[in-house]
Amino acid sequence: MSDTGSNTWAPEPDEYALVQDEIRCGPKLFALCELDRDETDWELAEGRVLAWGLAFSDHAELVSTDGRGRGSFQSPDRAAEIFARTAEVRLVYP
């Protein structure tokens, strides 16, 4: 294993070969974004990221951008459905 003097592991090719399949199956990053519309003509006026999440094979973990809200959900889609009850929300995979 390479020692770069930091907390980052820089594996040798034979070391990486041992973990590459699991790394490829890692969680997928997603965001829940809120859209605001102008009340007069209903055009999009503003948007922001409400929360960032990690989608695992069997669930999703979510944390609000201010760090105060956290949650576990069945899936990213389920998290978006719940948040969409109170705001116009879109699920985005960056």
N, C-alpha and C positions, 0 to 999 in steps of 0.2 A: 504494500500500500504506500502510495506517495505521501510524504509529509510536506505540506506547503506552509506550515507554521500557522495555519488558521483552523477553524472548526469545520471547514469544508473537506469532505472526503473526495479525493481524486483517485478513483480506482484504476488499477492496472487492467489491461484488456481481459486477462484471464479472471480477474476478480469481478469485473463487470458482467462477464458471461454468466456468472452464477446467479446474478440478481436481475438481469435485464428483463426477463418476462414479467416479474413482479412489478418492476418499475413502470413498464408499459401499461400495466393494469391499474395504475394508481388513480386516485380520485381526480375528477375533472372540475376545474374552476368554473364558477358561474356567478352571475350578478342578478339581483332583483332591482330593476330600475323603475322609478315612478315618473309618470308623465303628467304634467299640468297643462290644462287647456285654458285659453282665454274665454271668459264667461260670455263675451258679446258675440263672437263668431265661431267659437268652439275650435279654433285653430290651436295647434300645439304651441305653447308659450315657453315651456321650460321642462327640463328633465334632470334627474339626479339618480345616483346609485343609492339605494336604501340599505342594501346588505350584500355581503360577499358570502359565497358558499362553496363547499366542496361536495361533489356528488360521488358517493361510493356506490358499489354495486347493489347494496341493499338498503341504503338510506342517504340522507343529505344532512349536512351540518351547516348552520347559517350563523353569521355574526353581523350585527348592524355596523354601519360605518363609524358610528361614534363609540363602538365597543361596549355599549351598555346592554344591548339585547342579544340574546343567543337562543338558538333553538335547534332541535332535531326533528326531521320530517321524514316521511316515507320516501319522498323523492323531491327533486327540484320543482317538478310540476305541481306537486301538492303544496309546497311552500308558496309558490306563485298564486295558486288558487286561494289560499288563506289570506294572503296580503291583498289580493284583488277585491276582497270584500269591502275594503275601506278606501281603496285608491286605485287609479289606473296603473297597473303594474305589468311589466314585461320581463320575461325570463331571457337573459342574454348569456351566451357562451362566448367570451372574448377570444 
